[in-house]
């Protein structure tokens, strides 16, 4: 896990006045390494910055050939 790596995170949001939850996956970039408790700082494509535990994110493979057939 390095700064600049891309990860997938799951975002759960509820509509105002509704009880249904909507799960979406977003891609984020690590902008600050893990701190003392294992949280990493992520930059979303919307420009928002969030802190997540490193166990809550899904890493993309390090092998650069995953885009090739």
N, C-alpha and C positions, 0 to 999 in steps of 0.2 A: 504494500500500500504506500504509494508515493503521492506527493502533491502533483496534480494534473491528471491523475487517473480518473476514468469515468466509471460511475457506478449507477445501478438502478435502485430507486427507492419507491416504496409504496406510500401513497398519500391518501388518507381517509378524510373525507369531508362530508359534512351534513348540510342539507339545504335548510334555509331559515324557515322554521315552523314545521319541518318534516322530520320524520324519524328514520327515513331510509338513509343508509350510508352508501356513498359511492367510492369504490376503490379504483384508483388510477395509478399507473406506474409512470415514473418520470426518470429522466436521465439527468444526473448531476455530476459536477466535477469537484474533486477534493481540492480545497484551497488552504486547509490547515490540518496538519497531522494530528494524530490522536493525543489527547491530553492525559492527565493522570487517571481519569476514570474511563478512558477508552472512547470518548466522543470525538467525532471528526466534524469539521466545518465544511459544508457543501454549498456550492453555488448552483442554483437552478437556472434553467433557460429563461425564466421570467425576470431574472436579476435578483430574486430573493435569496437570502442567505439563511440556512438552517443548520442547526446542530443535531446530529444523529449519532447514536451509538454504532460503533463499527460492526456489531453483530446484526444490526437491522438493515444493512445494505447488501446488495448482491453485486459482486465484482464481475466485470467483463473478463474474458480469458486474456492472459498475457501474451498468448501466441498470436502474432500479427497475421497469421495465415487464415484466421477464422472468417475473413471476408472473401477469400478465394474459394473457388470450387475444387 
